[in-house]
Amino acid sequence: MNQGLNTLKNGDFFKGDVKIIRKAKPGPVVFIVTNGLGAVEAVIKDSDFNVSDVVYIEGHVNEHKGRTQIEIQRISKSNFDFEAILAAKSTPTRLKFSINSERFEKMKPEMVKIASKVRSSILKGQPIMIRHHNDSDGVISGLSLELSCLSFMQEQGIDPKFLLFRSPSKAPYYASGDVLRDLVLSKRFVEEDSKMKPLIIVADNGSTPEDSLGLSILATLGYECIVIDHHNPVEISEDGTTSVDKYLVAHLNPYKFGLDSKTSAGMLCYEVGRMISSNFDNPLFPAVAGISDRCDIPETDEYISKTGMQRQDLSKIGTSIDYISYQLKHDAGKGVFEQLFENQKFVEIIFSEVGRGFETQLQSSLPYLRSQEINGIVFSTIDLLKYTMRFTFPAPGAVLSRIHEIVASEKVGNPCLTIGIVEDMFIIRANQKILPVQEIIDYLNDKFPEANVDGGGHEMAGAIRFISAHSEKLLEEIKNMLKNRQIS
């Protein structure tokens, strides 16, 4: 039986069957090899063997520039059934969730499938690229996947350089621009080194028809993609198949299991991350994600209780993530977001600045909020383009959320629908399922095809885009929908 490569030390002699997962030249050939029990550099003067070949090697172990390596003295082709070893090692060893949840139990088979695929990719040396939405829930989703993959790589003795990347998406879907950027990154930094196309994981995005273009491009070019999301897929058949499933190797979304968006992507990615690596744990992650995405379910409360912190302090972390995400834009913020979970003083500084920003934005916008009662519903509108400062945090969506909270707090018990107008877009917030966002989009699109209405989000929060010339009549039509709405 092969010795674990992650246990080798200077002076050992290794002999056994390995799989080549990377090959570097010029000069002496440097392989990265794995036997399913870790990975290590193996050096030889020259060799015709390539990535994915299974070979038998013998050689002394030494250290070079602080790294363990095998000086190959003998190498030959092997018929060893390496795939069986990988399959066994890819199966997660930790299958119990961090909390009790019937929701998670329903989704468990898909979670295990995704964790197994990720572990397998790491063991094979396939690079992993994580693309996530650029808000608190999305960042936590990306961090959970990145840190769990990093932990598993460290367990196996695998260097993550050129094998693990994370990037945010500003758009609430996997936009074609992000896809093209990922393709460029893949070609420039990944495939040159590993010769394997990366596994791409899209988190807190990826489930809707808007994602189809980008995902279809990747599938056509031979990329494997996984989506972990909680947004309404919009198009979903009776058997749970969505419009994007044909482009994916796995798709985890609560709607596919008859559930809703209240299980946030950060929660899902955290539990998948714990399956990827048994050493990965950070109970702050799912608690902050659940609070940030207003997931009012028992799971959120249980996550909060496991942190030993107060809800308001956890909420500050989420708000600080949003602030930093806004400032960094397309930058992954590596090492910065992690500090928010470790340094409360850092959080307080950021949160204080956020408070000043909200105060300024609300001071300039609240006086121009217009509210009326329609069919028992408090309907409010505000022109965010006119009455908020551009390119300043908080962004229009966050300002509208705060305005909506103020309206709802003043009209306790009443259904409230608040719309922020930004030239060619409506930002929607509601405190009850008055008019689900997708229902508004479908209705307006059917009635005014010339307005090119689209968008997405959750039932009570989302964005609707259109040709700006049609703004007034679309707003009037939403009012008519409220007038004709049967309110229970």
Number of C-alpha atoms within 10 A of each C-alpha: 6 12 15 16 24 19 14 20 16 14 11 13 14 19 19 16 25 25 26 22 23 21 21 16 10 8 9 12 17 22 25 24 30 29 24 27 19 21 31 22 24 23 20 17 11 12 12 5 16 16 19 17 15 24 20 16 21 18 20 17 20 17 13 11 6 7 11 21 25 31 21 20 13 11 17 11 13 16 10 15 10 18 14 11 13 19 15 12 16 21 19 20 13 13 17 12 15 14 14 13 12 10 15 19 12 14 17 18 12 16 25 19 18 25 26 22 21 28 25 21 18 24 26 23 29 24 25 27 25 24 28 33 27 28 25 27 29 30 31 30 32 32 24 27 30 19 19 25 25 21 20 22 22 16 16 22 21 24 16 17 11 18 24 21 21 21 21 25 26 16 13 23 26 27 19 16 12 19 19 14 12 20 18 12 14 22 15 11 13 24 17 13 18 20 18 19 19 27 22 24 25 29 32 31 27 32 31 23 16 21 20 21 15 20 29 17 16 20 15 10 11 11 19 19 24 23 26 27 30 28 26 23 26 17 13 17 10 8 8 13 15 21 17 23 19 14 21 18 16 19 26 24 29 25 21 20 13 11 15 17 19 19 27 28 32 32 27 25 30 28 26 28 29 26 26 33 24 16 14 20 16 14 18 20 27 29 27 31 31 28 25 22 19 14 17 12 11 11 22 22 15 16 23 22 15 14 17 10 12 10 15 11 13 23 18 22 27 28 23 24 30 24 20 19 23 19 14 13 13 14 15 21 18 11 8 11 19 13 13 19 18 11 10 14 11 14 21 16 11 19 20 12 14 19 13 13 18 18 13 15 23 19 13 15 20 16 10 15 17 12 15 11 13 15 15 14 17 18 20 19 22 24 19 26 14 14 18 21 17 13 10 13 21 26 19 23 19 15 22 27 19 16 23 23 17 12 20 19 12 10 12 9 10 15 18 25 25 27 26 25 22 18 17 15 19 25 25 26 27 24 17 14 15 18 17 19 24 23 13 20 20 14 15 23 17 12 12 15 11 11 20 15 23 18 22 25 23 20 23 17 21 20 21 20 19 23 14 14 11 16 18 10 13 21 16 11 16 16 15 13 16 20 15 11 15 9 12 4
